[in-house]
Amino acid sequence: MVDRRTRMPRLASHYPIRYWIGDAHQPRQGQAANVSPTGLFVATDNRETAGVKVTIDLAFPGPEVIRLRGVVAWSRHQPKQFEWVSENGFGVRIEEAPEEWFKRISDVQHKAAERERDRQVREQVLGKRR
């Protein structure tokens, strides 16, 4: 799915993260709900301000944690009764990332593309049987 506010396709994800706003010493918790090479959406009930620097430790499956640095691009927080419409959280524009980030995102994109191709083939095969 391509979000109209981004230029890169975002992939749905559920990666746990810790993040620090500005020079904060205490990390906050969240979840990377979608990712792309240039940004991500952090699902959290914490309200963050657009324009502030953020440091993110993202735990992909496996032993390593990838550290990203960026800027809060936008923030969304809505009353409890409307949370079913969309998640609370904020978008991050990534400004610094290690090469491993781009490698892992590429791997995730390829796996998602393979799953989509498999789904389309299954749909075609099942459609022909009807």
KOLMARTOR-526339 format. One record per atom (N, C-alpha, C, O): atom name; x, z, y. Coordinates in steps of 0.001 Angstrom, whole numbers, plus 500000, padded with zeros to 6 digits. Layout:
<nodes>
NODE  atom       x       z       y
NODE    CA       X       Z       Y
...
</nodes>
This chain:
<nodes>
NODE  atom       x       z       y
NODE     N  500837  500000  498827
NODE    CA  500000  500000  500000
NODE     C  500887  500000  501244
NODE     O  501851  500763  501319
NODE     N  500577  499175  502191
NODE    CA  501322  499129  503440
NODE     C  500505  499850  504508
NODE     O  499370  499468  504792
NODE     N  501069  500864  505081
NODE    CA  500412  501612  506153
NODE     C  500609  500820  507438
NODE     O  501716  500357  507712
NODE     N  499558  500658  508228
NODE    CA  499658  499833  509440
NODE     C  500606  500408  510489
NODE     O  501013  499685  511398
NODE     N  500971  501694  510389
NODE    CA  501894  502294  511355
NODE     C  503355  502084  510950
NODE     O  504261  502424  511710
NODE     N  503584  501535  509779
NODE    CA  504956  501360  509302
NODE     C  505245  499889  509082
NODE     O  504334  499069  508968
NODE     N  506513  499574  509025
NODE    CA  506914  498200  508734
NODE     C  507302  498037  507276
NODE     O  507310  496920  506759
NODE     N  507623  499130  506608
NODE    CA  508050  499091  505211
NODE     C  506922  499594  504309
NODE     O  506202  500521  504681
NODE     N  506762  498988  503121
NODE    CA  505749  499502  502194
NODE     C  506065  500945  501810
NODE     O  507220  501295  501562
NODE     N  505042  501765  501764
NODE    CA  505186  503156  501349
NODE     C  504728  503273  499904
NODE     O  503747  502650  499498
NODE     N  505442  504071  499143
NODE    CA  505092  504305  497746
NODE     C  504590  505728  497593
NODE     O  505234  506673  498050
NODE     N  503448  505880  496954
NODE    CA  502919  507214  496699
NODE     C  503935  507994  495873
NODE     O  504570  507447  494971
NODE     N  504080  509276  496191
NODE    CA  505051  510110  495481
NODE     C  504578  511558  495508
NODE     O  503607  511901  496182
NODE     N  505277  512386  494770
NODE    CA  504975  513820  494726
NODE     C  506281  514577  494550
NODE     O  506439  515339  493597
NODE     N  507213  514369  495463
NODE    CA  508511  515018  495373
NODE     C  508524  516296  496210
NODE     O  508175  516262  497390
NODE     N  508918  517416  495620
NODE    CA  509004  518650  496414
NODE     C  510141  518560  497423
NODE     O  511192  517979  497152
NODE     N  509907  519143  498583
NODE    CA  510943  519155  499623
NODE     C  511031  520533  500279
NODE     O  510096  521333  500239
NODE     N  512186  520770  500878
NODE    CA  512379  521858  501835
NODE     C  512789  521159  503116
NODE     O  513511  520163  503078
NODE     N  512334  521674  504253
NODE    CA  512725  521040  505507
NODE     C  512943  522087  506591
NODE     O  512394  523189  506552
NODE     N  513762  521699  507556
NODE    CA  514090  522532  508702
NODE     C  513771  521750  509971
NODE     O  514167  520592  510107
NODE     N  513063  522373  510889
NODE    CA  512730  521755  512165
NODE     C  513772  522203  513183
NODE     O  514026  523399  513328
NODE     N  514377  521248  513887
NODE    CA  515391  521574  514896
NODE     C  516540  522364  514287
NODE     O  517094  521971  513261
NODE     N  516898  523477  514917
NODE    CA  518005  524317  514443
NODE     C  517522  525519  513636
NODE     O  518263  526490  513490
NODE     N  516318  525479  513118
NODE    CA  515754  526606  512369
NODE     C  516642  526955  511173
NODE     O  517249  526081  510555
NODE     N  516701  528245  510864
NODE    CA  517494  528704  509718
NODE     C  516649  528877  508468
NODE     O  517159  528813  507350
NODE     N  515345  529097  508664
NODE    CA  514444  529283  507534
NODE     C  513804  527950  507159
NODE     O  513179  527302  507998
NODE     N  513959  527536  505894
NODE    CA  513314  526286  505490
NODE     C  511812  526469  505307
NODE     O  511328  527572  505053
NODE     N  511103  525381  505441
NODE    CA  509674  525332  505158
NODE     C  509494  524456  503929
NODE     O  510370  523661  503587
NODE     N  508368  524606  503278
NODE    CA  508082  523855  502058
NODE     C  507080  522739  502333
NODE     O  506242  522845  503228
NODE     N  507180  521686  501562
NODE    CA  506230  520598  501650
NODE     C  506386  519690  500450
NODE     O  507058  520024  499474
NODE     N  505756  518545  500542
NODE    CA  505839  517552  499475
NODE     C  505921  516176  500110
NODE     O  505149  515855  501013
NODE     N  506855  515366  499637
NODE    CA  506924  513982  500097
NODE     C  505798  513232  499393
NODE     O  505899  512915  498207
NODE     N  504721  512950  500133
NODE    CA  503540  512337  499541
NODE     C  503632  510812  499485
NODE     O  502941  510178  498687
NODE     N  504478  510225  500324
NODE    CA  504822  508815  500188
NODE     C  506184  508594  500834
NODE     O  506579  509306  501757
NODE     N  506887  507591  500324
NODE    CA  508264  507352  500764
NODE     C  508514  505859  500953
NODE     O  507865  505016  500334
NODE     N  509470  505559  501822
NODE    CA  509982  504204  501994
NODE     C  511449  504357  502392
NODE     O  511894  505472  502662
NODE     N  512201  503273  502432
NODE    CA  513599  503395  502847
NODE     C  513768  503960  504263
NODE     O  514796  504565  504567
NODE     N  512768  503768  505127
NODE    CA  512920  504160  506526
NODE     C  512103  505376  506943
NODE     O  512218  505831  508081
NODE     N  511287  505906  506052
NODE    CA  510471  507048  506429
NODE     C  509734  507659  505265
NODE     O  509798  507166  504138
NODE     N  509025  508753  505552
NODE    CA  508219  509413  504539
NODE     C  507133  510240  505198
NODE     O  507203  510557  506385
NODE     N  506132  510584  504407
NODE    CA  505075  511472  504869
NODE     C  505255  512805  504171
NODE     O  505326  512861  502943
NODE     N  505328  513881  504945
NODE    CA  505473  515227  504409
NODE     C  504097  515883  504429
NODE     O  503534  516133  505495
NODE     N  503560  516160  503244
NODE    CA  502291  516872  503139
NODE     C  502574  518365  503261
NODE     O  503322  518930  502463
NODE     N  501975  518994  504258
NODE    CA  502172  520425  504515
NODE     C  501062  520913  505432
NODE     O  500474  520135  506184
NODE     N  500783  522205  505361
NODE    CA  499813  522781  506286
NODE     C  500474  523261  507565
NODE     O  499789  523708  508485
NODE     N  501810  523174  507638
NODE    CA  502523  523556  508863
NODE     C  502306  522489  509927
NODE     O  502327  521293  509637
NODE     N  502101  522931  511148
NODE    CA  501948  521992  512267
NODE     C  503322  521737  512871
NODE     O  504015  522677  513262
NODE     N  503714  520485  512946
NODE    CA  505008  520122  513528
NODE     C  504768  519212  514726
NODE     O  503748  518527  514804
NODE     N  505715  519210  515654
NODE    CA  505581  518471  516900
NODE     C  506320  517137  516827
NODE     O  507480  517085  516419
NODE     N  505650  516076  517218
NODE    CA  506283  514755  517247
NODE     C  507490  514789  518179
NODE     O  507456  515417  519237
NODE     N  508555  514105  517772
NODE    CA  509754  513997  518592
NODE     C  510854  514979  518239
NODE     O  511982  514817  518703
NODE     N  510564  516003  517425
NODE    CA  511604  516979  517085
NODE     C  512425  516492  515894
NODE     O  511937  515743  515048
NODE     N  513668  516929  515848
NODE    CA  514567  516581  514739
NODE     C  514158  517363  513501
NODE     O  513700  518502  513600
NODE     N  514323  516757  512351
NODE    CA  514001  517410  511085
NODE     C  515083  517080  510058
NODE     O  515567  515950  509990
NODE     N  515454  518082  509263
NODE    CA  516378  517907  508143
NODE     C  515583  518166  506880
NODE     O  514866  519162  506785
NODE     N  515706  517276  505912
NODE    CA  514897  517356  504694
NODE     C  515806  517341  503474
NODE     O  516698  516500  503362
NODE     N  515574  518276  502562
NODE    CA  516174  518240  501225
NODE     C  515081  517824  500269
NODE     O  514110  518551  500059
NODE     N  515249  516634  499685
NODE    CA  514248  516066  498797
NODE     C  514761  516102  497369
NODE     O  515888  515690  497095
NODE     N  513932  516597  496461
NODE    CA  514319  516708  495052
NODE     C  513682  515582  494256
NODE     O  512527  515677  493839
NODE     N  514445  514517  494050
NODE    CA  514017  513475  493127
NODE     C  514137  514054  491724
NODE     O  514823  515059  491540
NODE     N  513492  513452  490733
NODE    CA  513727  513922  489365
NODE     C  515221  513843  489050
NODE     O  515881  512851  489360
NODE     N  515729  514876  488446
NODE    CA  517157  514943  488151
NODE     C  517776  516125  488871
NODE     O  517089  516865  489576
NODE     N  519069  516300  488691
NODE    CA  519722  517510  489202
NODE     C  520034  517501  490698
NODE     O  520224  518563  491291
NODE     N  520089  516343  491304
NODE    CA  520564  516299  492687
NODE     C  519452  516383  493714
NODE     O  518312  515990  493463
NODE     N  519810  516899  494864
NODE    CA  518929  516961  496023
NODE     C  519521  516032  497075
NODE     O  520727  516052  497321
NODE     N  518674  515222  497690
NODE    CA  519141  514285  498708
NODE     C  518770  514832  500081
NODE     O  517617  515183  500329
NODE     N  519754  514899  500965
NODE    CA  519522  515392  502326
NODE     C  519312  514217  503274
NODE     O  520120  513290  503335
NODE     N  518207  514281  504009
NODE    CA  517853  513261  504993
NODE     C  517749  513916  506362
NODE     O  517414  515096  506469
NODE     N  518033  513159  507395
NODE    CA  517832  513643  508760
NODE     C  516991  512603  509488
NODE     O  517177  511397  509321
NODE     N  516068  513096  510295
NODE    CA  515191  512179  511002
NODE     C  514469  512857  512137
NODE     O  514870  513915  512622
NODE     N  513383  512211  512550
NODE    CA  512562  512677  513668
NODE     C  511106  512678  513215
NODE     O  510654  511756  512537
NODE     N  510382  513724  513599
NODE    CA  508936  513749  513350
NODE     C  508323  512659  514223
NODE     O  508387  512729  515450
NODE     N  507731  511655  513586
NODE    CA  507156  510519  514318
NODE     C  505721  510805  514773
NODE     O  505307  510360  515844
NODE     N  504976  511536  513968
NODE    CA  503594  511880  514266
NODE     C  503194  513047  513371
NODE     O  503845  513326  512364
NODE     N  502129  513713  513748
NODE    CA  501668  514869  512985
NODE     C  500151  514843  512909
NODE     O  499474  514429  513850
NODE     N  499625  515291  511772
NODE    CA  498171  515313  511590
NODE     C  497792  516666  510987
NODE     O  498322  517065  509950
NODE     N  496890  517350  511634
NODE    CA  496386  518617  511126
NODE     C  494903  518685  511455
NODE     O  494509  518581  512616
NODE     N  494100  518855  510440
NODE    CA  492663  518874  510661
NODE     C  492029  520115  510041
NODE     O  492631  520751  509176
NODE     N  490825  520462  510473
NODE    CA  490148  521641  509925
NODE     C  489924  521511  508417
NODE     O  489816  520405  507888
NODE     N  489856  522649  507738
NODE    CA  489688  522695  506278
NODE     C  488564  521787  505786
NODE     O  488727  521099  504779
NODE     N  487434  521775  506478
NODE    CA  486284  521015  505990
NODE     C  486529  519506  505975
NODE     O  485759  518766  505363
NODE     N  487603  519033  506648
NODE    CA  487899  517605  506664
NODE     C  489150  517239  505865
NODE     O  489558  516077  505871
NODE     N  489768  518206  505177
NODE    CA  490990  517914  504427
NODE     C  490776  516907  503304
NODE     O  491729  516258  502874
NODE     N  489553  516766  502823
NODE    CA  489280  515799  501763
NODE     C  489451  514366  502261
NODE     O  489628  513449  501459
NODE     N  489400  514168  503573
NODE    CA  489542  512826  504145
NODE     C  490994  512367  504076
NODE     O  491273  511246  503650
NODE     N  491910  513223  504490
NODE    CA  493336  512900  504417
NODE     C  494145  514196  504471
NODE     O  493672  515220  504964
NODE     N  495357  514129  503962
NODE    CA  496205  515315  503898
NODE     C  496757  515700  505264
NODE     O  496988  514848  506122
NODE     N  496960  516992  505446
NODE    CA  497673  517471  506626
NODE     C  499151  517205  506427
NODE     O  499636  517195  505295
NODE     N  499865  516991  507507
NODE    CA  501302  516790  507407
NODE     C  501840  515983  508567
NODE     O  501227  515890  509630
NODE     N  503024  515392  508329
NODE    CA  503656  514627  509402
NODE     C  504503  513491  508841
NODE     O  505004  513549  507718
NODE     N  504643  512460  509662
NODE    CA  505475  511322  509312
NODE     C  506877  511523  509849
NODE     O  507059  512074  510935
NODE     N  507866  511080  509093
NODE    CA  509270  511193  509495
NODE     C  509896  509810  509552
NODE     O  509777  509025  508611
NODE     N  510562  509518  510656
NODE    CA  511380  508307  510770
NODE     C  512800  508729  510410
NODE     O  513405  509536  511116
NODE     N  513332  508192  509326
NODE    CA  514655  508582  508849
NODE     C  515728  507960  509731
NODE     O  515708  506760  510003
NODE     N  516674  508802  510176
NODE    CA  517787  508328  511004
NODE     C  519119  508390  510271
NODE     O  520023  507607  510562
NODE     N  519249  509311  509323
NODE    CA  520471  509424  508521
NODE     C  520087  509665  507072
NODE     O  519274  510536  506765
NODE     N  520689  508874  506181
NODE    CA  520430  509029  504753
NODE     C  521655  508574  503977
NODE     O  522316  507614  504371
NODE     N  521964  509251  502880
NODE    CA  523093  508815  502054
NODE     C  522726  507548  501276
NODE     O  521547  507237  501106
NODE     N  523707  506847  500824
NODE    CA  523495  505622  500047
NODE     C  522617  505892  498819
NODE     O  521840  505030  498408
NODE     N  522742  507069  498246
NODE    CA  521942  507428  497070
NODE     C  520444  507355  497361
NODE     O  519664  507014  496471
NODE     N  520026  507668  498594
NODE    CA  518618  507573  498980
NODE     C  518095  506154  498782
NODE     O  517036  505944  498190
NODE     N  518852  505190  499283
NODE    CA  518418  503792  499200
NODE     C  518399  503305  497756
NODE     O  517530  502524  497371
NODE     N  519358  503766  496961
NODE    CA  519393  503410  495538
NODE     C  518163  503972  494822
NODE     O  517509  503263  494058
NODE     N  517851  505243  495070
NODE    CA  516715  505871  494396
NODE     C  515393  505238  494837
NODE     O  514504  505027  494012
NODE     N  515258  504936  496123
NODE    CA  514031  504294  496614
NODE     C  513883  502918  495984
NODE     O  512782  502532  495593
NODE     N  514972  502178  495883
NODE    CA  514929  500861  495253
NODE     C  514475  500983  493798
NODE     O  513662  500184  493333
NODE     N  514994  501973  493083
NODE    CA  514583  502202  491686
NODE     C  513087  502495  491601
NODE     O  512391  501955  490741
NODE     N  512597  503350  492493
NODE    CA  511177  503705  492508
NODE     C  510327  502467  492812
NODE     O  509290  502253  492184
NODE     N  510773  501651  493781
NODE    CA  510027  500437  494127
NODE     C  509964  499474  492946
NODE     O  508915  498888  492677
NODE     N  511090  499307  492235
NODE    CA  511106  498407  491081
NODE     C  510180  498905  489975
NODE     O  509459  498115  489367
NODE     N  510196  500207  489712
NODE    CA  509317  500761  488678
NODE     C  507856  500601  489070
NODE     O  507018  500300  488220
NODE     N  507540  500797  490339
NODE    CA  506161  500621  490804
NODE     C  505728  499160  490660
NODE     O  504592  498882  490275
NODE     N  506625  498238  490965
NODE    CA  506311  496809  490826
NODE     C  506088  496449  489355
NODE     O  505189  495670  489037
NODE     N  506897  497011  488460
NODE    CA  506718  496760  487024
NODE     C  505373  497293  486538
NODE     O  504673  496622  485780
NODE     N  505011  498503  486977
NODE    CA  503718  499074  486583
NODE     C  502568  498211  487086
NODE     O  501579  498016  486378
NODE     N  502693  497689  488319
NODE    CA  501649  496838  488877
NODE     C  501538  495529  488088
NODE     O  500433  495064  487809
NODE     N  502680  494936  487731
NODE    CA  502644  493710  486915
NODE     C  501998  493980  485568
NODE     O  501184  493185  485098
NODE     N  502356  495099  484942
NODE    CA  501760  495466  483653
NODE     C  500250  495641  483778
NODE     O  499500  495192  482910
NODE     N  499799  496289  484849
NODE    CA  498376  496500  485082
NODE     C  497648  495169  485228
NODE     O  496561  494986  484681
NODE     N  498259  494232  485977
NODE    CA  497636  492927  486178
NODE     C  497544  492153  484865
NODE     O  496537  491496  484603
NODE     N  498578  492227  484048
NODE    CA  498557  491543  482750
NODE     C  497467  492140  481861
NODE     O  496707  491405  481229
NODE     N  497389  493483  481811
NODE    CA  496341  494128  481007
NODE     C  494954  493701  481482
NODE     O  494069  493431  480670
NODE     N  494771  493642  482798
NODE    CA  493502  493216  483374
NODE     C  493155  491790  482952
NODE     O  492016  491499  482587
NODE     N  494152  490907  483007
NODE    CA  493913  489513  482610
NODE     C  493569  489407  481131
NODE     O  492647  488680  480764
NODE     N  494292  490117  480284
NODE    CA  494061  490067  478844
NODE     C  492675  490644  478527
NODE     O  491915  490046  477765
NODE     N  492352  491779  479097
NODE    CA  491044  492387  478826
NODE     C  489928  491540  479414
NODE     O  488852  491453  478822
NODE     N  490156  490912  480565
NODE    CA  489155  490053  481173
NODE     C  488839  488844  480324
NODE     O  487691  488399  480291
NODE     N  489833  488298  479634
NODE    CA  489643  487124  478775
NODE     C  488887  487478  477512
NODE     O  488243  486613  476918
NODE     N  488950  488739  477085
NODE    CA  488271  489149  475862
NODE     C  486776  489327  476061
NODE     O  486017  489317  475092
NODE     N  486348  489486  477295
NODE    CA  484917  489758  477562
NODE     C  484096  488534  477493
NODE     O  482882  488593  477691
</nodes>
